[in-house]
């Protein structure tokens, strides 16, 4: 997207290592369990997969892009009016090139952010992590996303992890970071930032440790939120945008993808934002599909001891881009969104005129 590349952060406040001491109780139990249940795509005896988290800073970037698109529409309308006035209606004067040139510069500035966002919807090159916890082999897998190369797969030993908490400067928001230190040089060689500012990092670390170090019955899950998704989510942007919708916690997940008015109304209002976030989910390379991970899997796929709802036929069809209910919801919602978006620009210009 138009969002910054995740940094390799220095180690913050160290909160623990695997297998060391008792696992702490949840500080914000109900909220943390609901949130954690909501941001896992899949969980079984072999692995747990976290999808990329969209934090408040990233949301502001997407909102700024949306606002820039709205201002671009207004400025483009003014540009057309000014151009027609000075080149068609009135006699051309050399000085008229100045306001036209300034408008062209303004259009270039305002159009830059939405252009990059729309381009990303086409190129699907993410910079954000799906993070995989391999329980049987006690490893963590993820793809490192860089701007100018294909994603690089990493498979780390869980026992070598150092967990730390680091906050954003000027705020009270904190997030969990996992690090690997080279024992010979004492230098950091891997840093994974979960980037979820809405989740207590101590609770997230307790959740990870519980999954990796304890039996299945010890992991707290809320089945209203903990619902599986297909492993490969690359085929349908709309299905991935549904994840973005339900991650806002305004409604429960919709595993059968039936038409619900609350979902459709959101499509009518903020289609642009949900599609942009869905693109991050869609284009982040999935470590669960990597051959090195696949050959380590041992579970036979039956009798999952973790209490989650399985992938429904409707959801499978949605991610295969074959669910007509999902398509109608998004196409109609986008049409309504575009209508009021363009109409609001024309209305403002009419008032100014």
C-alpha positions in Angstrom: 0.0 0.0 0.0 1.1 3.6 0.5 2.1 2.4 4.0 5.7 2.4 5.4 7.8 -0.7 5.3 7.9 -2.4 8.8 11.1 -1.4 10.6 13.6 -3.8 12.1 13.2 -2.3 15.6 15.8 -2.3 18.4 14.8 -4.5 21.3 12.5 -2.7 23.7 11.5 -3.8 27.2 12.2 -7.6 27.4 9.2 -9.5 28.7 10.3 -13.1 28.5 11.7 -16.1 26.7 10.0 -19.3 25.8 9.9 -22.0 28.5 11.1 -19.6 31.2 8.8 -19.4 34.2 5.1 -19.6 34.5 2.8 -18.2 31.8 1.3 -15.0 33.1 -2.5 -14.6 33.4 -4.3 -12.4 30.9 -4.4 -8.7 32.0 -7.4 -7.8 29.8 -8.9 -11.3 29.7 -12.2 -10.9 27.8 -11.1 -8.3 25.4 -7.7 -9.9 24.6 -9.3 -13.3 24.1 -11.9 -11.9 21.7 -9.3 -9.9 19.8 -6.8 -12.7 19.6 -9.6 -15.1 18.4 -10.4 -12.5 15.7 -6.9 -12.1 14.2 -6.1 -15.8 13.8 -6.9 -17.3 10.4 -6.4 -20.9 11.3 -5.5 -22.9 14.4 -4.9 -26.7 14.6 -2.4 -29.1 16.2 0.2 -28.2 13.6 0.1 -24.5 13.3 -1.6 -21.2 14.2 -1.6 -18.4 11.6 -1.9 -14.7 12.5 -3.0 -12.4 9.7 -1.5 -8.9 9.3 -2.7 -6.3 11.8 -3.8 -2.9 10.7 -2.9 -0.4 13.4 -4.2 3.2 13.9 -1.3 4.8 12.0 -1.9 2.7 9.0 -5.6 3.5 9.2 -4.8 7.2 9.2 -2.7 6.7 6.1 -5.6 5.0 4.3 -8.0 7.7 5.4 -5.6 10.3 4.2 -5.5 8.6 0.8 -9.3 8.5 0.7 -9.4 12.2 1.6 -6.8 13.0 -1.0 -9.0 11.2 -3.6 -12.0 13.4 -2.6 -9.9 16.6 -2.9 -8.5 15.4 -6.2 -12.0 15.1 -7.5 -12.9 18.6 -6.4 -9.6 20.1 -7.8 -10.1 18.2 -11.1 -13.6 19.7 -11.4 -12.1 23.2 -10.8 -9.4 22.5 -13.3 -11.9 21.7 -16.0 -14.0 24.9 -15.2 -10.9 27.1 -15.3 -9.5 25.6 -18.5 -12.9 26.0 -20.3 -13.2 29.6 -19.0 -9.8 30.8 -20.2 -9.4 28.7 -23.4 -13.0 28.6 -24.7 -15.3 31.2 -23.2 -12.8 34.1 -22.7 -10.0 35.3 -24.9 -6.7 33.5 -24.1 -4.2 35.5 -22.0 -0.7 34.4 -21.1 -1.4 35.1 -17.4 -4.1 32.5 -17.4 -1.4 29.8 -17.6 -0.4 30.6 -14.0 -3.7 29.4 -12.3 -3.9 26.4 -14.7 -0.3 25.5 -13.9 -0.9 25.7 -10.1 -4.0 23.5 -10.5 -1.9 20.9 -12.4 0.7 20.9 -9.5 -2.1 20.6 -7.0 -3.7 17.7 -8.9 -0.3 15.9 -9.0 0.2 16.2 -5.3 -3.4 15.2 -4.4 -3.4 12.3 -6.9 -0.2 10.8 -5.7 -1.5 8.9 -2.6 -4.7 7.5 -4.1 -2.8 6.6 -7.3 -0.3 4.5 -5.2 -3.2 2.8 -3.3 -5.1 2.0 -6.5 -1.9 0.7 -8.1 -1.3 -1.6 -5.1 -4.8 -3.1 -5.6 -3.5 -4.2 -9.0 0.1 -5.2 -8.2 -0.7 -6.9 -4.9 2.8 -6.5 -3.4 2.5 -6.5 0.4 5.0 -5.3 3.0 3.2 -6.9 5.9 3.5 -10.3 7.7 1.4 -13.3 8.1 3.0 -15.0 11.1 2.9 -18.8 11.5 3.5 -20.7 14.8 4.5 -24.3 14.1 3.6 -26.2 17.3 4.9 -29.7 16.5 8.4 -28.5 15.4 8.5 -25.5 17.7 9.3 -23.0 15.0 8.0 -19.6 13.7 7.7 -19.0 10.0 7.1 -15.7 8.1 7.9 -14.0 4.9 10.1 -10.9 5.0 8.6 -8.3 2.6 11.0 -5.8 0.9 10.2 -3.1 -1.6 12.3 -4.3 -4.6 12.5 -8.1 -4.3 10.3 -11.2 -3.9 9.3 -12.1 -0.3 12.0 -14.0 1.6 10.9 -17.0 3.7 12.3 -17.4 7.2 11.8 -20.3 9.6 13.0 -19.6 13.2 13.5 -21.7 16.2 10.9 -20.8 18.9 13.3 -21.5 21.7 15.7 -18.8 20.5 13.1 -16.0 20.5 13.3 -13.0 22.8 10.0 -11.2 23.3 9.9 -7.4 23.9 7.4 -4.6 24.1 8.0 -1.3 22.4 5.7 1.7 22.3 5.2 4.4 19.7 6.9 7.7 20.6 4.5 10.2 22.0 1.7 7.7 22.7 0.8 5.1 25.3 0.3 2.4 22.6 2.5 -0.7 22.7 3.0 -3.7 20.6 4.7 -7.1 20.8 8.0 -7.7 19.0 9.9 -11.0 18.7 13.6 -11.0 18.1 16.4 -13.4 17.2 19.9 -12.5 18.4 23.1 -14.0 16.9 24.9 -15.5 20.0 28.3 -15.2 18.4 28.1 -11.5 17.5 25.4 -10.4 19.9 23.6 -8.7 17.0 20.0 -8.8 16.1 19.3 -10.8 12.9 15.5 -11.1 12.9 12.8 -8.8 14.3 9.0 -9.5 13.9 6.7 -6.7 14.8 3.0 -7.8 15.3 2.0 -4.2 15.0 -1.4 -4.6 16.8 -1.8 -1.5 19.0 -5.3 -2.5 20.1 -4.1 -5.6 21.8 -2.3 -5.9 25.1 1.2 -7.2 24.1 1.6 -9.1 27.4 -1.6 -11.0 26.7 -0.5 -11.7 23.1 2.8 -13.2 24.4 0.9 -15.2 27.0 -1.4 -16.5 24.1 1.6 -17.5 22.0 3.3 -19.3 24.8 0.1 -21.1 25.8 -0.3 -22.4 22.2 3.3 -23.4 21.8 3.9 -24.8 25.2 0.6 -26.2 26.6 -2.1 -28.7 25.5 -5.0 -27.6 23.3 -7.4 -27.4 26.2 -5.3 -24.7 27.9 -5.7 -22.2 25.0 -8.6 -19.7 25.6 -10.7 -19.0 22.5 -14.0 -17.4 21.8 -15.8 -19.4 19.1 -17.9 -16.4 18.1 -14.7 -15.0 16.7 -12.4 -17.9 16.1 -13.3 -19.1 12.7 -11.0 -20.6 10.1 -10.3 -19.3 6.6 -8.9 -21.1 3.6 -5.1 -21.3 3.8 -4.6 -19.8 0.3 -6.5 -16.5 0.2 -5.1 -15.1 -3.1 -8.0 -15.5 -5.4 -10.7 -13.1 -4.1 -10.1 -9.5 -2.9 -13.7 -9.3 -1.8 -13.4 -12.3 0.5 -10.3 -10.8 2.1 -12.0 -7.4 2.4 -14.7 -9.3 4.4 -11.9 -10.1 6.9 -11.1 -6.3 7.1 -14.8 -5.6 7.8 -15.2 -8.1 10.6 -11.8 -7.2 12.2 -13.4 -3.9 13.2 -15.4 -5.7 15.9 -18.6 -4.0 14.9 -20.2 -7.4 14.2 -19.4 -11.1 14.5 -17.7 -12.9 11.6 -19.8 -14.2 8.8 -18.6 -17.8 8.0 -21.5 -18.5 5.7 -21.2 -15.2 3.8 -24.9 -14.7 3.7 -26.2 -11.2 2.9 -26.4 -9.0 6.0 -27.6 -5.4 5.9 -24.9 -4.2 8.4 -22.1 -5.6 6.1 -23.7 -4.1 3.0 -24.1 -0.7 4.6 -20.4 -0.7 5.4 -19.6 -1.5 1.8 -21.7 1.5 0.8 -19.8 3.9 3.0 -16.1 2.8 3.2 -15.6 0.3 0.4 -12.3 2.0 -0.5 -10.8 1.4 3.0 -11.9 -2.2 3.4 -10.7 -3.1 -0.1 -7.3 -1.5 0.7 -7.0 -3.5 3.9 -8.2 -6.6 2.2 -5.4 -6.2 -0.3 -2.9 -6.3 2.6 -4.4 -9.6 3.7 -4.6 -11.0 0.2 -1.1 -10.1 -1.0 0.9 -10.9 2.2 2.7 -14.1 1.3 1.4 -17.1 3.3 4.0 -19.1 5.1 1.5 -22.0 5.7 1.8 -22.7 1.9 5.6 -22.9 1.8 7.0 -26.4 1.0 9.3 -26.3 4.0 6.2 -25.9 6.2 4.1 -28.4 4.3 6.6 -31.2 4.8 6.6 -30.5 8.6 2.8 -30.9 9.0 1.7 -34.1 10.8 -2.0 -33.5 11.6 -4.4 -35.6 9.5 -7.0 -32.7 9.3 -9.7 -34.4 11.5 -10.9 -33.9 15.0 -9.4 -30.5 15.6 -9.0 -30.2 19.4 -9.1 -26.4 19.2 -12.6 -25.0 19.5 -13.1 -23.1 16.3 -15.7 -23.1 13.5 -14.4 -24.9 10.4 -14.2 -23.5 6.9 -17.8 -23.5 5.5 -18.6 -24.3 1.8 -19.8 -20.8 1.3 -16.5 -19.3 2.7 -14.5 -21.7 0.5 -16.5 -20.5 -2.5 -16.0 -16.9 -1.5 -12.2 -17.3 -1.4 -12.3 -19.1 -4.7 -14.1 -16.0 -6.1 -17.2 -18.1 -6.8 -19.6 -16.9 -4.2 -22.3 -14.7 -6.0 -23.7 -13.3 -2.8 -20.3 -11.8 -1.9 -19.8 -10.4 -5.4 -23.3 -8.8 -5.4 -22.7 -7.3 -2.0 -19.4 -5.7 -2.9 -20.3 -4.6 -6.4 -23.5 -2.9 -5.3 -21.9 -1.4 -2.2 -19.0 0.0 -4.3 -21.5 1.5 -6.8 -23.4 3.2 -4.0 -20.1 4.4 -2.4 -18.9 5.8 -5.8 -22.3 7.5 -6.3 -22.3 9.4 -3.1 -18.5 10.1 -3.3 -18.9 11.7 -6.8 -22.2 13.3 -5.8 -20.6 15.0 -2.7 -17.9 16.5 -4.9 -20.4 17.9 -7.4 -22.7 19.2 -4.5 -19.8 21.1 -2.9 -18.8 22.6 -6.2 -22.4 23.6 -6.9 -22.5 25.3 -3.5 -19.2 27.1 -4.2 -20.4 28.2 -7.6 
